[in-house]
Amino acid sequence: MNKKIKEKILKGVPASPGIAIGTPFNYVHETLNVSRETISDHEIEAEIIKYKAALEKTKTDIVEDKKNAAKRGGQEAAKIFDAHLLIIDDQVLIDETVYFISSHNVQASYAVSKIMKDYQMAFEKLQNQYFSQRAFDIEDVCRRIIKNMSSELDHVDLSTVLKGKQIVISNNIFPSDTLNFNKDLILGIVTESGGSTSHAAILSKSLEVPAVVGVSGITKYLNNISLMIVDGYTGKIIINPKPSTFESYKKRQHEEQKQVEEDLKYSKMPSVTLDNQKIKILSNIQSTLEIDSVIKWNSDGVGLFRTEFLFESSLSVLSEDDQFRIYDEVSEKLYPREVTIRLLDIGGDKLNDKMSLKEDNPFMGVRGMRLLFDHPQLLRSHLRAILRASGRNNISIIIPFVANLSEITKTKQLIERTKKELASEGRSFNNKIKIGIMVEIPSIVMISEAVAEKVDFFSIGTNDLTQYLLAADRGNERVSNIYDSFHPAVIKMLDITVRAAKKKHIGVGLCGQMAGYPIAIPLLIGLGLRELSVTPFLVPVVKKIIRRLDSRKCRILADKCLKVSTSRSVSSLLSDFFEKNIGENPLQ
């Protein structure tokens, strides 16, 4: 008989902010029974065909899940599925599985399970969070392939179906799991394993539900829980809360709702400092699905339209007309707001299936303009589509991933050639469309004055600028302690870029994650930036901070930051300033 326990507090890692109060739902992954069944020689070919068909079906499913993840949570959530696509396409895994089927006369499902389990265990033995996550990816893909070979694809495991609005508790959450949940029924998520950078953490944020991961022992209490609280701010899990605890958290939930209402109020206010400096707040988007959010949070437009997502989520290269319809829809629905479209900034690793290009290190290889120059027809259709959509005069173009002046000159020449081509066809477009560049490679910063004479504006991408300046892959958890946008060298790069833009009288904005860090906003204003582009829902938060700042005090802060030599010193200066001038915790 189950015995209710008194209030008990467990601790984990806060993964997604918010407060959830409700009953638990024990999410247990469906058991896939795979046994070693011997097959005859004449059945081998059929099993291999069955395996390869399951690979294609799984790949299609993952591409679709990536699209859905992007709709729910943006680029970070969608990127998780990139690792799954790499696993599906791994030729070594495919060859080993085919060989195992033919050499051991076994069914494809068993071969997949055996080969992929061996790789999974090898990663798990490394006892490292990064490699543990890769092992988890392999397990998820393995399960999907096997399910796609099963004759019971339409079977629904009732043990995985939510029974009303509940808090999901599990040992861990597969990326594919979150997309199968009904978002409206999930109050919160709690897992026994995982860390702050785990898939469960990232996907919880994408679902916009409170979550705590790494709660050791939570599943053993499942049968004794009548009510529980998930505190996504502190990482606390409160089982069977006392009446006083329950009332305290209900009050906090109510205050959260009031905060959302306050955010909406701030979103309608002008973004102006105390000394009357206008700061333009724009949004970063990657699909038409985010247009409503741009309007809802009242941003000044789109500071960065990441076109690469449109290509990554498609099973084939988008046609000119397909692209035109997308860009035209964004331009029309947001008019007269500005829309800045970044030319396709994608590496060969993301277009392997479409363009037969593979590299050992795509981040340092053929990506951005380098890839587009190598594929002139792709670039031509891309430019034609953007220019065709520019007739309302609210679209501008960003040239990505350039390291020298010649790349800029070449791109501008191609744009002019495309204009002439469209004009000869009688098509309308903005002949004076503004052209800027992404400042994300250190070499461009060092020649920024010369570059400023060739373009209409700079858009600083702090994510890539930081990783290339510090030689630290921003997606690699093993060097996450090195990747730091508050490194003094990064601050100096921002200062050089802004000064060059102002000297040559061109626009300059910042569209990297740094623009959405509350603690960084006074520094950015102090450096002279008057245009920030952030995730749409952050617009009111940024406005709220800006309206409490005096740009002259921010300039003094920036000067101090430029004189120190460690990230810790920069962070300390920013924290002290924020506390004195904003009066709130900058980390919330």
C-alpha positions in Angstrom: 0.0 0.0 0.0 1.3 3.4 -0.9 2.0 5.7 2.1 1.9 9.4 1.7 5.1 11.1 3.0 5.4 14.5 4.7 6.8 17.5 2.9 10.2 16.6 1.5 12.6 18.8 -0.5 14.9 17.4 -3.2 17.5 19.4 -5.0 18.5 19.4 -8.7 19.8 21.7 -11.4 17.5 24.5 -12.5 16.9 24.0 -16.2 14.0 26.2 -17.2 12.6 29.1 -15.1 9.1 29.1 -13.6 7.0 27.6 -10.9 4.9 24.4 -11.5 2.4 23.0 -9.1 0.6 19.7 -9.8 0.4 15.9 -9.7 3.3 13.8 -11.1 3.2 11.7 -14.3 5.7 8.9 -14.4 7.0 8.9 -18.0 8.6 5.6 -18.8 10.1 5.0 -22.2 8.3 2.3 -24.2 10.2 -1.0 -24.0 11.4 -2.2 -27.4 11.9 -5.9 -27.4 14.6 -6.9 -29.7 15.7 -10.6 -29.7 18.4 -12.4 -31.8 16.5 -14.2 -34.5 18.4 -16.1 -37.1 17.5 -15.6 -40.7 18.4 -17.7 -43.8 20.9 -16.5 -46.5 18.1 -15.7 -48.9 16.4 -13.3 -46.3 19.5 -11.2 -45.8 19.0 -8.8 -48.7 15.4 -8.2 -47.6 16.6 -7.3 -44.1 19.2 -4.9 -45.4 16.5 -3.2 -47.6 14.2 -3.0 -44.6 17.1 -1.4 -42.5 17.8 1.2 -45.2 14.2 2.0 -45.6 13.9 2.5 -41.8 17.0 4.8 -42.0 15.3 7.0 -44.6 12.0 7.1 -42.6 13.8 8.0 -39.4 15.8 10.7 -41.2 12.5 12.2 -42.5 11.0 12.1 -39.0 14.0 13.8 -37.5 14.0 16.6 -40.1 10.3 17.1 -39.3 11.0 17.1 -35.5 13.7 19.7 -36.1 11.2 22.0 -37.8 8.8 21.5 -34.9 11.5 22.1 -32.3 12.4 25.4 -34.0 8.8 26.5 -34.0 8.5 25.8 -30.3 12.0 26.9 -29.0 14.1 28.3 -31.8 17.5 27.5 -33.0 19.0 26.0 -29.8 16.3 23.4 -29.6 16.4 22.6 -33.3 20.2 22.2 -33.2 19.9 19.1 -31.0 18.5 17.2 -34.0 21.5 18.1 -36.0 23.5 15.5 -34.0 20.8 12.9 -34.7 21.0 13.6 -38.4 24.8 13.1 -38.3 24.3 9.7 -36.6 21.8 8.6 -39.2 24.2 9.6 -42.0 27.3 8.0 -40.3 28.6 5.7 -43.0 30.7 3.7 -40.6 27.6 2.8 -38.5 25.6 1.9 -41.6 28.4 -0.3 -43.0 28.9 -2.1 -39.7 25.2 -2.7 -39.4 24.9 -4.1 -42.9 28.0 -6.3 -42.4 26.6 -7.6 -39.1 23.3 -8.6 -40.7 25.0 -10.4 -43.6 27.8 -12.1 -41.6 25.7 -13.2 -38.6 22.4 -13.9 -40.4 20.4 -11.8 -38.0 17.4 -9.5 -38.3 18.1 -5.9 -39.0 16.5 -4.7 -35.7 18.9 -6.9 -33.7 21.9 -5.7 -35.7 20.9 -2.0 -35.2 20.5 -2.6 -31.4 23.8 -4.4 -31.1 26.0 -2.0 -33.1 24.5 1.2 -31.7 24.5 -0.1 -28.2 28.3 -0.8 -28.5 28.9 2.8 -29.5 26.6 4.1 -26.8 28.4 2.1 -24.1 31.8 3.3 -25.4 30.7 7.0 -24.9 29.2 6.3 -21.5 32.5 4.8 -20.3 34.2 8.2 -20.9 32.3 9.6 -17.9 32.0 13.1 -19.3 28.8 15.1 -19.6 29.5 16.0 -23.3 30.1 12.3 -24.3 27.2 11.1 -22.1 24.9 13.4 -24.1 26.2 11.9 -27.3 25.5 8.4 -25.9 22.0 9.6 -25.2 21.6 10.8 -28.8 22.7 7.4 -30.1 20.2 5.7 -27.9 17.4 7.9 -29.1 18.2 7.4 -32.8 18.6 3.7 -32.2 15.1 3.5 -30.7 13.6 5.4 -33.6 15.2 3.2 -36.2 14.0 0.1 -34.5 10.4 1.4 -34.1 10.4 2.3 -37.8 11.2 -1.4 -38.6 8.4 -2.6 -36.3 5.1 -3.8 -37.6 3.4 -2.1 -34.7 4.1 1.5 -35.7 0.5 2.5 -35.0 0.5 1.0 -31.5 0.1 3.6 -28.8 1.7 2.9 -25.4 -0.9 4.2 -22.9 1.8 4.4 -20.2 3.3 7.4 -22.2 0.1 9.4 -22.5 -0.4 12.3 -20.2 -3.7 12.2 -18.2 -4.6 15.8 -18.0 -2.3 18.6 -16.9 0.6 17.1 -15.0 4.3 17.3 -14.1 6.4 14.9 -16.2 8.9 12.9 -14.2 11.4 10.6 -15.9 14.9 9.2 -15.6 15.7 11.3 -18.7 13.8 12.8 -21.6 14.7 11.9 -25.2 14.6 14.8 -27.7 12.0 12.9 -29.6 9.9 12.6 -26.5 9.2 16.3 -26.0 7.8 16.6 -29.5 5.4 13.9 -28.8 4.0 15.5 -25.7 1.0 17.7 -25.8 2.6 21.0 -24.8 -0.7 22.3 -23.3 -0.8 19.3 -20.8 2.8 19.7 -19.5 3.0 21.7 -16.3 6.7 21.0 -15.7 9.5 18.5 -16.2 11.7 16.8 -13.7 14.5 14.3 -14.6 16.8 12.1 -12.5 19.8 12.7 -14.8 21.1 15.5 -16.9 22.8 18.9 -16.4 22.2 22.5 -17.2 23.3 22.0 -20.9 21.5 18.6 -21.4 18.9 18.1 -24.0 16.2 17.9 -21.4 17.2 21.4 -20.2 17.3 22.9 -23.7 14.0 21.3 -24.7 12.3 22.3 -21.5 13.0 25.9 -22.4 11.7 25.3 -25.9 8.4 24.1 -24.4 8.4 27.1 -22.0 7.7 25.0 -19.0 9.5 25.0 -15.6 12.1 22.2 -15.3 14.7 20.8 -12.9 17.1 18.1 -14.0 19.6 15.9 -12.2 17.2 15.2 -9.2 18.7 12.1 -7.8 16.1 9.6 -6.4 13.0 11.4 -7.5 11.5 8.4 -9.2 11.5 6.3 -6.0 9.0 8.7 -4.4 6.5 8.6 -7.3 4.0 6.3 -5.6 4.0 8.6 -2.5 3.4 11.9 -4.1 -0.1 13.5 -4.0 1.1 17.0 -5.0 4.5 18.5 -5.9 6.1 21.8 -6.7 8.8 22.4 -9.3 10.9 25.5 -8.7 12.7 26.1 -12.0 14.6 29.1 -10.5 16.4 27.4 -7.6 16.3 23.7 -8.6 14.1 22.7 -5.7 11.5 19.9 -5.9 9.0 20.0 -3.0 7.1 16.8 -2.5 3.7 16.9 -0.7 4.1 20.6 0.4 2.7 21.9 3.7 -0.2 24.3 3.4 2.1 27.2 4.1 4.6 26.1 1.4 1.8 25.6 -1.1 0.3 29.1 -0.4 3.8 30.7 -0.7 4.4 29.2 -4.1 0.8 29.9 -5.3 1.6 33.5 -4.5 4.8 33.4 -6.5 2.9 31.9 -9.5 0.5 34.8 -9.3 3.4 37.3 -9.2 4.9 35.6 -12.3 1.7 36.2 -14.2 1.7 39.8 -13.1 5.3 40.0 -14.4 4.2 38.8 -17.8 1.5 41.5 -17.8 4.1 44.1 -16.8 6.4 42.9 -19.7 3.6 43.5 -22.1 3.2 47.0 -20.7 6.9 47.7 -21.1 6.8 46.3 -24.7 4.5 49.2 -25.6 6.8 51.9 -24.2 9.5 53.7 -26.2 13.0 52.4 -25.8 14.7 55.6 -24.5 17.4 56.2 -21.8 17.0 58.7 -19.0 19.1 61.2 -21.0 16.8 60.7 -24.0 19.0 58.4 -26.1 16.8 56.3 -28.5 17.9 52.7 -28.6 16.4 50.6 -31.4 15.3 47.1 -30.2 14.8 44.5 -33.0 14.2 40.8 -33.1 16.2 37.8 -34.3 14.0 35.3 -36.2 14.4 32.3 -38.4 11.0 31.6 -39.9 7.6 33.2 -40.7 6.2 31.5 -37.5 7.9 34.2 -35.4 6.2 37.2 -37.1 3.4 37.2 -34.5 6.0 37.3 -31.6 7.7 40.3 -33.2 4.4 42.1 -33.4 3.2 41.0 -29.9 6.4 42.2 -28.2 6.4 45.4 -30.2 10.0 45.3 -31.5 11.2 47.8 -34.1 11.5 45.1 -36.7 13.9 42.2 -37.5 17.5 42.8 -36.9 18.5 39.3 -38.1 16.6 36.9 -40.2 18.6 33.7 -40.2 17.8 32.2 -43.6 19.8 29.1 -43.0 17.0 27.5 -41.0 14.8 27.6 -44.0 17.4 25.5 -45.9 18.3 23.2 -43.0 14.7 22.2 -42.4 13.9 21.5 -46.0 14.6 18.1 -47.6 15.8 19.9 -50.8 17.3 23.3 -51.7 14.6 25.9 -51.7 13.7 27.3 -55.1 13.8 31.0 -55.8 10.0 31.3 -55.7 9.8 29.4 -52.4 12.3 31.8 -50.9 10.5 34.8 -52.4 7.2 33.9 -50.8 8.8 33.6 -47.4 10.7 36.9 -47.5 7.7 38.7 -49.1 5.4 37.4 -46.3 7.8 38.7 -43.6 8.2 42.1 -45.3 4.5 42.5 -45.9 3.3 41.5 -42.4 5.9 43.6 -40.6 5.7 46.7 -42.8 6.8 49.4 -42.2 9.1 47.8 -39.7 12.6 47.0 -41.1 13.6 43.4 -42.0 17.3 42.6 -42.2 17.9 39.3 -44.0 21.3 37.6 -43.6 22.4 35.7 -46.7 22.6 32.0 -46.2 25.2 31.4 -43.4 25.4 27.6 -43.5 28.3 25.1 -43.4 28.7 22.2 -45.7 28.0 19.9 -42.7 24.3 21.1 -42.8 23.8 20.6 -46.6 25.5 17.2 -47.1 22.5 15.5 -48.6 21.6 18.5 -50.8 25.1 19.4 -52.1 27.4 16.5 -51.5 29.8 18.5 -49.4 31.6 17.3 -46.3 34.3 18.8 -44.1 36.2 17.8 -41.0 35.8 21.2 -39.5 32.9 23.1 -41.1 33.1 26.0 -38.6 36.5 26.9 -40.0 35.9 25.9 -43.6 33.4 26.4 -46.4 30.5 28.2 -44.8 28.7 31.5 -45.4 29.9 33.4 -48.5 32.6 30.8 -49.1 29.9 28.2 -49.7 27.7 30.5 -51.7 30.6 31.5 -54.0 31.2 27.8 -54.7 27.6 27.4 -55.6 26.7 30.4 -57.9 23.3 29.1 -58.8 22.3 28.8 -55.2 23.6 32.4 -54.5 21.8 33.7 -57.7 18.4 32.3 -56.7 19.0 33.5 -53.1 19.7 37.1 -54.2 16.9 37.2 -56.7 14.4 36.1 -54.1 15.5 38.7 -51.6 15.6 41.5 -54.1 12.2 40.6 -55.5 10.8 40.9 -52.0 12.4 44.3 -51.4 9.8 46.4 -53.2 8.4 47.8 -50.0 11.8 49.3 -49.2 11.9 47.7 -45.7 14.4 44.9 -46.5 18.2 45.1 -46.1 20.9 42.5 -46.7 23.6 41.2 -44.4 26.7 39.5 -45.9 27.8 36.8 -43.5 31.2 35.2 -42.5 33.6 37.5 -44.4 37.2 37.8 -43.5 38.5 40.3 -46.1 37.4 43.2 -48.4 37.5 41.1 -51.6 34.6 39.0 -50.4 32.5 42.1 -49.7 33.4 43.6 -53.1 32.6 40.3 -54.9 29.2 40.0 -53.2 28.2 43.6 -53.9 29.2 43.1 -57.6 26.9 40.0 -57.7 24.1 41.9 -56.1 24.4 44.6 -58.8 24.5 42.0 -61.5 21.3 40.5 -60.1 19.6 43.9 -60.0 20.3 44.4 -63.7 19.0 40.9 -64.5 15.8 41.6 -62.6 15.4 45.0 -64.3 15.8 43.4 -67.7 12.9 41.1 -66.8 10.7 44.1 -65.7 10.6 43.0 -62.1 10.4 45.6 -59.3 12.9 45.8 -56.4 14.6 48.4 -54.2 17.5 49.6 -56.2 18.9 51.4 -53.1 18.7 48.4 -50.8 21.1 48.7 -47.9 24.0 46.2 -47.7 25.8 45.4 -44.4 28.1 42.7 -43.1 28.3 40.5 -40.1 31.3 41.4 -37.9 32.1 38.0 -36.6 35.7 37.3 -37.7 38.5 39.1 -35.9 40.3 40.1 -39.1 37.3 42.2 -40.1 37.5 44.1 -36.8 41.1 44.9 -37.4 40.4 46.5 -40.8 36.9 47.8 -39.8 37.6 51.4 -40.9 38.4 50.3 -44.4 35.4 47.9 -44.4 33.1 50.7 -43.2 33.7 52.6 -46.4 32.3 49.7 -48.5 29.1 48.9 -46.6 26.0 50.6 -45.2 26.1 49.1 -41.7 27.7 46.6 -39.3 25.9 43.9 -37.5 28.1 42.4 -34.7 27.6 38.7 -34.1 29.1 38.2 -30.7 28.6 34.4 -30.6 30.9 33.7 -33.5 33.2 36.7 -32.8 33.8 35.3 -29.3 34.5 31.7 -30.5 36.9 32.7 -33.2 38.7 35.3 -31.1 39.2 32.9 -28.1 39.5 29.7 -30.2 36.7 28.1 -28.2 33.9 26.3 -30.0 30.7 27.7 -28.4 28.9 24.4 -28.8 31.6 22.4 -27.0 30.9 22.0 -23.3 34.6 20.9 -22.7 35.8 24.5 -23.5 32.7 26.3 -22.1 34.9 27.8 -19.4 37.0 29.5 -22.1 34.2 30.8 -24.3 33.3 34.1 -22.6 31.7 37.1 -24.2 32.9 39.2 -21.3 36.6 38.5 -22.0 38.4 41.9 -22.2 39.6 41.1 -25.8 35.9 40.7 -26.9 35.0 44.0 -25.3 37.9 45.7 -27.1 36.8 44.2 -30.4 33.3 45.7 -29.9 34.8 49.1 -29.1 37.0 49.1 -32.2 34.0 48.1 -34.4 31.7 50.7 -33.0 34.3 53.5 -33.2 35.0 52.6 -36.9 31.3 52.7 -37.8 30.7 56.0 -36.1 33.8 57.5 -37.7 32.6 56.5 -41.2 29.0 57.5 -40.4 27.4 54.0 -40.9 25.0 52.1 -38.8 26.1 49.5 -36.2 24.1 47.1 -34.2 24.6 43.9 -32.2 22.6 40.7 -32.8 24.4 38.1 -30.8 23.3 36.5 -27.5 25.1 39.2 -25.6 22.4 41.7 -26.5 19.9 39.7 -24.5 22.0 39.5 -21.3 20.5 42.0 -18.9 23.9 42.6 -17.2 25.6 43.4 -20.5 23.1 46.0 -21.7 24.7 49.0 -19.8 28.1 48.1 -21.3 26.7 47.9 -24.8 25.0 51.3 -24.5 28.2 52.7 -23.0 30.3 51.4 -26.0 28.0 53.5 -28.2 25.6 50.8 -29.6 22.2 52.2 -30.3 20.7 49.1 -31.9 20.2 45.7 -30.3 18.6 42.6 -31.8 17.3 39.9 -29.4 14.8 37.0 -29.2 11.3 38.5 -29.5 10.2 37.8 -25.9 13.2 39.5 -24.5 12.3 42.9 -26.1 10.3 44.2 -23.0 13.0 43.1 -20.6 15.7 45.0 -22.6 13.4 48.0 -22.8 12.7 48.0 -19.1 16.5 48.1 -18.4 17.2 50.8 -21.0 14.6 53.1 -19.6 16.5 53.1 -16.3 19.9 53.9 -17.7 21.8 57.1 -18.3 24.0 56.7 -21.3 26.6 59.0 -19.8 27.0 56.7 -16.8 27.1 53.7 -19.2 30.0 55.4 -21.0 32.0 55.7 -17.8 31.3 52.0 -17.1 32.5 51.0 -20.6 35.7 53.0 -20.1 36.4 51.1 -16.9 35.7 47.7 -18.6 38.1 48.6 -21.4 40.9 49.1 -18.8 40.7 45.8 -17.0 42.4 42.6 -18.1 40.2 39.7 -16.8 36.7 38.5 -17.5 36.1 38.3 -13.7 36.9 42.1 -13.4 34.5 42.9 -16.3 31.7 40.8 -14.7 32.3 42.4 -11.3 32.1 46.0 -12.8 28.9 45.1 -14.6 27.3 43.4 -11.6 28.1 46.4 -9.3 26.7 48.9 -11.9 23.6 46.9 -12.5 22.8 46.6 -8.7 23.3 50.3 -8.2 21.4 51.6 -11.2 18.8 49.0 -11.9 18.3 47.6 -8.4 17.5 44.0 -9.5 19.3 40.7 -9.7 21.0 40.9 -13.2 21.0 37.1 -13.4 17.2 36.7 -13.3 
